[in-house]
Every structure is written in structure tokens, then in C-alpha cells.
Amino acid sequence: MPSDLPSSTQTAPPQAAVVIPHYNDTERLDRCLGALAPQVEGQPVEVLVVDNGSTQDLAPLIAAYPFARFVTEPSKGAAPARNRGVAESTAPWLFFLDADCVPAADWLRTALAIGGVEGILGGQVTLFDETPAPRSGAEAFETVFGFPQQDYVERKGFSVTANLLTTRSVFEAVGPFDGTLAEDIDWCRRAGRAGYPIAYRPELEVAHPTRSDWPALRKKWRRIAHEGYIFHGTAPGQRLSWALRGLAMPLSALVHLPRVLTSPRLASSAERRAGAWILLRLRLLRMGWMLSQAAGFRSGRGR
């Protein structure tokens, strides 16, 4: 007689989908999946790596991590990759992680324990260096200022997608990530306007590498400058306001300088001086970008 109960040979459907976008960063993806590997065994999860058409060989990773399903999304960008991961999965809970992040040993267990909230949960993002000590100026700067996730969540109303939990029902109600904007800010704020709450959960932890040099840090902040300008608005009055913010960048550097020079996270006075120099250099550069944007010149996003 047929039974509605699953047989011992049937596999229970997954409760959560872990979605990881990737593009030409196999070394870090290997590290990410290696940290996930001991966590997924026996857990009701599906892990999807959504690749943006990498030219690097993925075959060794596919063989090494059979628990992960690799999907190709031809549209470039993390937003289309995340959207594809959601579409390819079936689980009612969605856990977003970045390929360059290292989830803590209890990340998945914690996510399964606190997930399922009809809203957004943003976890803690700590930082680590990929190069030997002493830190470069870029690494020192990022150690002090990188990923203030609690501030993002509690004051600015968004979580970075490097460590974000939600549900499929919330995602479907809010809609997909928009790759033309800062997709994490845009999506979380759309969710907020739709009435979904957001909360910070420090026990949900991933580690992210610091940018190791000036070109990498400059690329990151050029993208942020572009996204910030679009969010601020491009009408004449908004562009004037953006220009005034740009002119305030040197003062902002002086205000934040003590954070670098007194930071207990930095190991030496040399690291503090290097970080301070990057702070000043970056704020002056941002002033130039912002004034150019306000004047109507195009600012590239970078990747």
C-alpha cells in the first residue's frame, strides 16, 4: 500500500541553499569550499557555486568537492550569479556567501539554527591578511576600516552579501539582485521598504581577506564611489550635494586618522603610519572622483 512517508532510501529535501558566486578566483574558492566541506556532511543543505564563465580550470575543484553543484551563469557579475543560484535551487532558506570568504567552523550549524526568519540576517565579517607580516598600507587600512557589518546592518539598513541569510519567500517578494547597482544595499533596502526586518548576528561569522596592495584597494573604492553616486542621485541638486560631500573628504580623513594611529589591531607604529598614509591618499582620491561625478564625468565601476 502506498505511503506518504519517505522510505529509508529517500533523501530529505534540502532546508537551505548556500549560494556562492565565483569568477577566476579558484585558489580562494578552494579555501572557501575546504572550510565548508566538514560542515555539510549530514546537513540538509545544497551548495551551489555559480561561475561567471571563468577561464581558470574548475575541474579539480569539481572533483574535490562533490557536495557542491557547479552552475555557469554567462551574465557577468555577482548579482546575476546569485540570482541564478536562487533559481537553480529549491530550498526554502537562502544563505549567501562569497567565494573569497572563509566561513567559521560553526558557520553552517549557526546558520541552520538561526535561519528561516522572514527577513534578513547579516553575520559578522572579520578580516585576515593573505601575505606575511608586516602589513602593507592597504592591509593596515582594511584591518581598521574594512567591513563594519554591524554598522551597515543597524545604522544603514543593509548587510553585505558575503554573509547574508534570508528565505526564498522573502527573496521572491523583494525580487532579484540588481547588478546595475550596489546589489547588497539595493536589495536589503528594497526588503526594508517592503516591511522585512534586518538584524545583525555576530555569532554567524566569516573571514574575508584584506586587499593586499594599493591597486586592489583603489579598484574596490572606485566601484564604491560609482555605486554611491548612483544611490545618491544624479539630479542637479543631488549632484551639488555630492560635490559638497566630496569636498569634505580631506576633513573626513583627519577625523578618522586617530582610529588608525591608535588601533590595537595594528602590530606596530610602521603599520599605523602606512595605514594613515593610505587613509589620506584614498580620501583625496575619492574627493577627485566625487567632484568629477558631480560635474557630469563618467566614473567607471570596475570589477
C-alpha positions in Angstrom: 0.0 0.0 0.0 1.5 3.4 -0.9 2.7 5.6 1.9 3.2 9.3 2.2 6.2 8.7 4.5 9.7 8.8 2.9 11.4 5.5 2.6 14.8 4.8 4.2 16.3 5.2 0.7 14.8 8.6 0.0 16.7 11.7 0.7 15.0 14.5 2.5 14.8 17.8 0.5 17.3 20.4 1.5 16.3 23.0 4.0 18.9 25.6 2.9 20.8 26.6 -0.2 24.3 28.0 0.1 24.9 30.2 -3.0 28.5 31.2 -3.9 29.2 33.4 -6.9 32.6 32.9 -8.5 34.8 34.3 -11.2 38.5 33.4 -11.8 39.4 33.0 -8.2 39.9 29.2 -7.8 42.5 29.5 -5.0 40.1 31.3 -2.8 37.1 29.3 -3.8 39.2 26.2 -2.9 39.8 27.7 0.6 36.1 28.5 0.9 34.8 25.1 -0.1 37.5 23.4 2.1 36.1 25.3 5.1 32.6 24.2 4.2 33.4 20.6 3.5 33.4 19.3 7.1 30.3 21.3 7.8 27.9 20.0 5.1 28.1 16.2 5.8 24.7 15.1 7.0 23.2 18.6 6.9 20.0 19.4 4.9 21.8 21.8 2.5 22.6 22.2 -1.1 25.7 24.1 -2.1 25.7 25.9 -5.4 28.8 27.5 -6.9 27.7 29.8 -9.7 30.5 30.6 -12.1 30.6 33.6 -14.4 32.5 31.8 -17.2 35.9 31.6 -15.6 38.9 30.9 -17.8 40.6 29.1 -14.9 40.2 25.3 -14.8 37.4 24.3 -12.4 37.7 20.5 -12.9 40.0 20.0 -9.8 37.5 21.8 -7.6 34.5 19.9 -9.0 36.3 16.6 -8.3 37.5 17.7 -4.8 34.1 18.9 -3.6 31.4 16.6 -4.8 28.9 18.1 -2.4 28.9 21.4 -4.4 27.0 21.8 -7.6 28.7 24.0 -10.2 26.5 26.1 -12.4 27.5 28.5 -15.2 25.9 32.0 -15.5 27.1 33.7 -18.6 26.0 37.2 -17.5 28.9 38.8 -15.7 28.6 40.0 -12.1 27.9 38.6 -8.7 24.2 39.8 -8.8 23.3 37.6 -11.9 25.3 34.7 -10.3 23.4 34.9 -7.1 20.1 35.2 -8.9 21.0 32.1 -10.9 21.9 30.2 -7.8 18.5 31.0 -6.3 16.7 29.9 -9.5 18.7 26.7 -9.6 18.0 25.7 -6.0 14.8 24.5 -4.3 15.5 25.0 -0.6 13.2 27.4 1.4 16.1 29.1 3.1 18.9 31.0 1.3 22.4 31.5 2.6 24.7 33.8 0.6 28.4 33.5 0.9 31.3 34.9 -1.2 34.0 32.7 -2.8 36.8 34.7 -1.2 35.3 34.3 2.3 36.3 31.6 4.8 33.2 30.5 6.9 33.9 29.8 10.6 33.9 26.2 11.6 30.4 26.6 13.0 29.0 28.8 10.3 26.6 26.4 8.7 25.4 25.0 12.0 24.8 28.5 13.3 23.0 29.5 10.0 20.7 26.5 10.3 20.0 27.3 13.9 19.1 30.9 13.3 17.8 30.8 9.7 14.3 30.8 8.5 13.5 34.3 9.7 11.1 36.1 7.4 13.6 39.0 7.0 17.4 39.4 6.7 20.2 38.3 9.0 23.7 39.7 8.4 26.6 38.0 10.1 29.9 39.2 11.3 32.8 39.7 8.7 36.3 39.6 10.2 39.5 40.2 8.3 42.7 38.4 7.7 45.9 39.0 5.7 47.0 36.7 2.9 50.6 38.0 3.0 53.2 37.6 5.7 53.7 40.4 8.3 54.3 43.3 8.4 51.1 44.6 6.8 51.1 46.8 3.8 49.4 50.2 4.0 46.3 48.7 2.2 46.1 45.8 4.6 46.5 48.1 7.6 43.7 50.4 6.3 41.4 47.5 5.6 42.2 45.9 9.1 40.9 49.1 10.7 38.1 50.1 8.3 37.0 47.0 6.4 33.5 45.5 6.6 31.9 47.3 9.6 29.0 44.9 9.2 27.2 45.8 12.5 27.1 49.5 11.4 25.9 48.5 8.0 23.0 46.5 9.4 22.0 48.6 12.4 22.6 52.1 11.0 22.5 51.8 7.2 19.9 49.1 6.8 21.8 46.5 4.7 24.1 43.5 5.0 26.9 42.7 2.6 26.1 39.5 0.7 29.3 37.9 1.8 27.4 36.7 4.8 23.6 37.1 4.5 20.7 34.8 5.3 17.1 35.1 4.1 14.3 32.9 2.9 13.1 32.1 -0.6 9.7 33.7 0.2 11.4 37.0 1.1 13.6 36.8 -2.0 10.6 36.2 -4.2 8.7 39.0 -2.6 11.5 41.5 -2.9 12.8 40.4 -6.3 16.2 39.6 -7.7 19.5 41.4 -7.1 20.1 44.3 -9.5 23.6 44.1 -11.0 23.5 47.8 -12.1 23.6 49.0 -8.5 25.4 48.0 -5.3 23.2 44.9 -5.2 23.5 44.2 -1.5 22.5 47.8 -0.5 19.7 48.0 -3.1 18.2 44.6 -2.3 18.3 45.0 1.5 16.7 48.4 1.3 14.0 47.2 -1.0 13.3 44.4 1.5 13.2 47.1 4.3 10.7 49.2 2.3 8.6 46.0 1.9 8.5 45.6 5.7 11.0 42.9 6.2 13.3 43.4 9.2 17.1 43.1 9.3 19.2 42.1 12.2 22.9 41.6 13.0 24.1 38.2 14.3 27.7 38.3 15.4 27.8 34.5 16.1 27.4 34.0 12.3 31.0 34.6 11.2 33.0 34.6 8.1 36.5 35.9 7.4 37.4 38.0 4.4 41.0 38.7 3.2 42.2 42.3 3.3 43.2 43.9 0.0 46.9 43.4 -0.1 48.0 46.4 -2.2 47.1 49.8 -3.4 45.8 48.8 -6.9 43.3 46.3 -5.3 42.1 48.8 -2.7 41.8 51.6 -5.3 39.7 49.3 -7.5 37.4 48.5 -4.6 36.8 52.1 -3.7 36.4 53.2 -7.3 33.5 50.8 -7.6 32.1 52.0 -4.2 32.4 55.6 -5.4 30.4 54.8 -8.5 27.7 52.9 -6.6 27.5 55.7 -4.0 27.0 58.3 -6.7 24.2 56.3 -8.3 22.4 55.8 -5.0 22.8 59.4 -4.0 21.1 60.6 -7.2 22.1 62.4 -10.4 19.6 65.3 -10.4 21.3 68.8 -10.3 20.6 69.3 -6.6 21.8 65.9 -5.7 25.0 66.4 -7.8 25.7 69.6 -5.8 25.2 67.7 -2.6 27.6 65.0 -3.8 30.2 67.6 -4.7 29.9 69.1 -1.2 30.4 65.6 0.3 33.5 65.2 -1.9 34.9 68.5 -0.7 34.5 67.2 2.9 36.7 64.1 2.2 40.0 65.7 3.4 38.3 66.7 6.7 36.9 63.2 7.0 40.4 61.8 6.7 41.6 64.0 9.6 38.6 62.9 11.7 39.4 59.2 11.2 43.1 59.5 11.4 43.2 58.7 15.2 41.4 55.4 14.6 44.4 54.3 12.5 47.1 55.8 14.7 45.7 54.3 17.9 44.3 51.0 16.6 45.2 48.0 18.7 44.6 45.8 15.6 47.8 47.1 14.0 51.0 45.5 15.2 53.5 48.4 15.0 53.9 52.1 14.5 55.1 51.4 11.0 51.8 49.7 10.1 49.9 52.6 11.7 51.8 55.1 9.6 51.3 53.1 6.5 47.6 52.8 7.1 47.4 56.6 7.9 49.0 57.4 4.6 46.6 55.2 2.7 43.7 56.8 4.5 44.8 60.3 3.4 45.6 59.2 -0.1 42.3 57.4 -0.6 40.1 60.2 0.8 41.9 62.7 -1.5 41.3 60.4 -4.5 37.7 60.0 -3.5 37.3 63.7 -3.5 38.5 63.9 -7.0 36.2 61.1 -8.2 33.2 62.7 -6.5 33.8 66.1 -7.9 34.2 64.6 -11.4 31.0 62.7 -11.0 29.1 65.8 -9.8 30.5 67.7 -12.8 28.9 65.0 -15.1 32.0 63.0 -16.0 31.6 59.2 -16.2 33.0 57.1 -13.4 33.8 53.5 -14.1 32.6 50.8 -11.8 35.5 48.4 -12.1 35.1 44.7 -11.2 
